[in-house]
Amino acid sequence: VYRRSQNVARFLDAFLSSSHKCTEAWITAWGSPQAKNIEEETRKWQQAHPDVQVKLVIGDPSLAYFGRFQVGLQINTPYAVFFDDDCIPGRR
C-alpha cells in the first residue's frame, strides 16, 4: 500500500472474504510517503475486526522488492501472498 493508503481496508476485506480463513495479515510500507495514513487506516480496520491480527511493518528506507523476501522469512504460516500497492485482490 506504498502510496495508496486508501486501499488498506480493501486489501484486508478481500482476505476476509477468501475461502481460507484469514487470522493474521501483515502490511509493509517501507519508505512510504503515506506511512502515517497507512498506520491510521490499519488501526481503524483493526478496531472493526479484532478477530484478525494485523502486523504493520513501517520503516524509513525503501527496501523495494527485497523487503517482501525479508518478510517472507519472518512469517510462520504455510501460506503467504504478496501484493504490490497497484494490485487489489478481490472477486473477478
Secondary structure per residue as TSV (DSSP state, phi and psi in degrees):
chain	resnum	aa	ss	phi	psi
A	1	V	-	360.0	30.6
A	2	Y	T	-41.2	-54.4
A	3	R	T	-117.4	7.4
A	4	R	-	-125.3	66.1
A	5	S	G	-61.3	-26.2
A	6	Q	G	-66.6	-11.8
A	7	N	G	-96.3	0.9
A	8	V	H	-55.9	-52.7
A	9	A	H	-63.4	-37.2
A	10	R	H	-64.4	-42.7
A	11	F	H	-60.5	-51.4
A	12	L	H	-66.1	-38.1
A	13	D	H	-63.2	-36.6
A	14	A	H	-63.0	-39.2
A	15	F	H	-65.7	-38.3
A	16	L	H	-64.2	-30.5
A	17	S	T	-89.2	2.5
A	18	S	S	-75.2	164.5
A	19	S	S	-73.6	-21.8
A	20	H	S	-96.4	124.0
A	21	K	-	-62.6	123.7
A	22	C	-	-91.1	121.8
A	23	T	-	-116.8	-10.9
A	24	E	E	-150.1	137.1
A	25	A	E	-137.7	144.9
A	26	W	E	-115.4	135.4
A	27	I	E	-119.6	128.5
A	28	T	E	-116.6	142.5
A	29	A	E	-148.6	81.1
A	30	W	E	-88.4	125.9
A	31	G	T	66.7	22.4
A	32	S	-	-81.2	133.3
A	33	P	T	-71.8	-9.2
A	34	Q	T	-104.3	17.6
A	35	A	H	-54.0	-46.2
A	36	K	H	-64.7	-41.4
A	37	N	H	-67.1	-38.8
A	38	I	H	-63.0	-42.9
A	39	E	H	-61.8	-43.1
A	40	E	H	-66.4	-44.7
A	41	E	H	-64.1	-39.2
A	42	T	H	-64.8	-43.7
A	43	R	H	-61.1	-44.9
A	44	K	H	-62.6	-42.7
A	45	W	H	-66.0	-42.3
A	46	Q	H	-61.5	-38.4
A	47	Q	H	-63.4	-34.7
A	48	A	H	-81.0	-16.7
A	49	H	-	-134.3	68.4
A	50	P	T	-68.2	-12.9
A	51	D	T	-81.2	-9.3
A	52	V	S	-111.6	124.6
A	53	Q	E	-83.8	125.8
A	54	V	E	-115.6	123.3
A	55	K	E	-104.3	123.5
A	56	L	E	-107.3	122.8
A	57	V	E	-116.2	111.0
A	58	I	E	-122.7	135.2
A	59	G	E	-144.5	160.6
A	60	D	S	-72.2	-47.7
A	61	P	S	-77.2	148.2
A	62	S	-	-84.3	116.7
A	63	L	-	-93.2	2.7
A	64	A	T	49.3	-141.7
A	65	Y	T	-75.3	-15.0
A	66	F	H	-64.0	-30.1
A	67	G	H	-60.5	-39.2
A	68	R	H	-65.7	-33.0
A	69	F	H	-68.8	-38.5
A	70	Q	H	-62.9	-44.6
A	71	V	H	-63.7	-40.1
A	72	G	H	-56.9	-34.2
A	73	L	H	-71.4	-22.9
A	74	Q	H	-88.1	-20.5
A	75	I	-	-77.9	132.0
A	76	N	-	-112.1	68.6
A	77	T	S	-149.4	152.1
A	78	P	S	-72.5	-15.5
A	79	Y	-	-125.9	141.0
A	80	A	-	-146.7	139.6
A	81	V	-	-134.1	137.9
A	82	F	-	-123.0	131.7
A	83	F	-	-124.8	138.8
A	84	D	-	-77.6	166.7
A	85	D	T	-69.3	-11.0
A	86	D	T	-99.6	10.3
A	87	C	-	-117.5	120.0
A	88	I	-	-111.7	116.5
A	89	P	-	-70.3	149.8
A	90	G	-	170.7	-174.4
A	91	R	-	-75.4	150.1
A	92	R	-	-87.9	360.0
